[in-house]
């Protein structure tokens, strides 16, 4: 997979049977639709996942292209927080910029977003401790 | 089964010449459209040439082209031993001397197809989505279905037909583009200035447009009429090979219920797949052009095979469920005297199948096929590095350990 921000080849990280794509260059993260579905397995409904996102209109961030379908991704608000991330219009996945990831790591998790946040917090615990120093 | 194989070869020939004739007709009319005097002959010559080239190409490399168009990659026993074993089991069950090559298509939509000119150099292709959604018994059912296509010589027919359909589609595409850019008008105005051919010119033009529209459709109907019967027959054979019709039935159900659509499928490759990859809601309306029998009907027939799974049983249940008297199994197979009974729920259905596990495993296989490097960090994170990664060290984001990478390129 190619990073939508810096066009470098991304590495794949697997933890607890979930994979994420990670750009070592810009520290951006791609969460694939299929992986989100694994996080939110059968017992939770699709709606739970959809509830996490609301379209955000008033953002002037540069928009990126989905690494899978090359369509322009939409800016969306994550779980009603200040965090704005990119989402593929065809639902291929989510993109977290470096700064957005840091916000994710400090975010209080609600029941429905907990799984995503916990995964990211666990996966990037070293990066986080580096930031703190 | 000899009669069946023979009749398939015959149908291949009929299709071959029937579509060839259609191709020549289209060539003649399109040629005449551009130049009423000599264009017809040139068009026919061009059409025959195209037909001959495509026939040669599809005979010698048709399966390779179809595989590469679908983005399939070959897998070996080392990369995916489980899939290899399933194919081997079906090979033994069918008692055939040849071993088809196995390909994987990287696509989340579950589907599969078989291709090849001769059984000796045939291939079975499955998508990664299929591998990650089906358990072993369902996978067996699908592989048995594809194996049956190979044994029944359906693949030769399909490969040829696909190429022919492609040629006709190509010609009308070129014709329409040509018309759009007005390529023909120069010649047309010159020849229509000769007063005698004016009316004929208009006639040819109308005929050309009608053929350009109807030609590909006609060719497709040709194709579909034959491919639908093949699907029932392959289902019946698969039930016999596995002795477990429920495996294929629940595989078909999973494939039908999938929300993914196959990215690489198109009009030409669609009939090859076990389930029509271009399915849309309201497919009932398009029964005439459907490449596959309704999937619900196929599942119903398979599930109704409680008493026996011989060809005779399948034919009986088909007639009962579809309400048609149509023969889908050739006479020689119906005479089969040995009754075969299905294995009744001998297997634990979903117990030992973990969809997350299967998905991860399939993903890893695809990455191994694409030369990824796997690093197991001792903190529990697995790091998978693509071959075109441009750094020599990767830092685990969880524990901070540094791992060096053997760059293949440098």
Interface residues (C-beta under 8 A of the other chain):
Chain A: X1 X8 X9 X10 X11 X12 X13 X14 X15 X16 X17 X19 X22 X24 X34 X38 X41 X122 X123 X124 X125 X126 X127 X130
Chain B: X108 X356 X357 X359 X360 X363 X367 X372 X380 X381 X382 X383 X384 X385 X386 X388 X389 X390 X391 X394 X395 X396 X397 X398 X399 X400
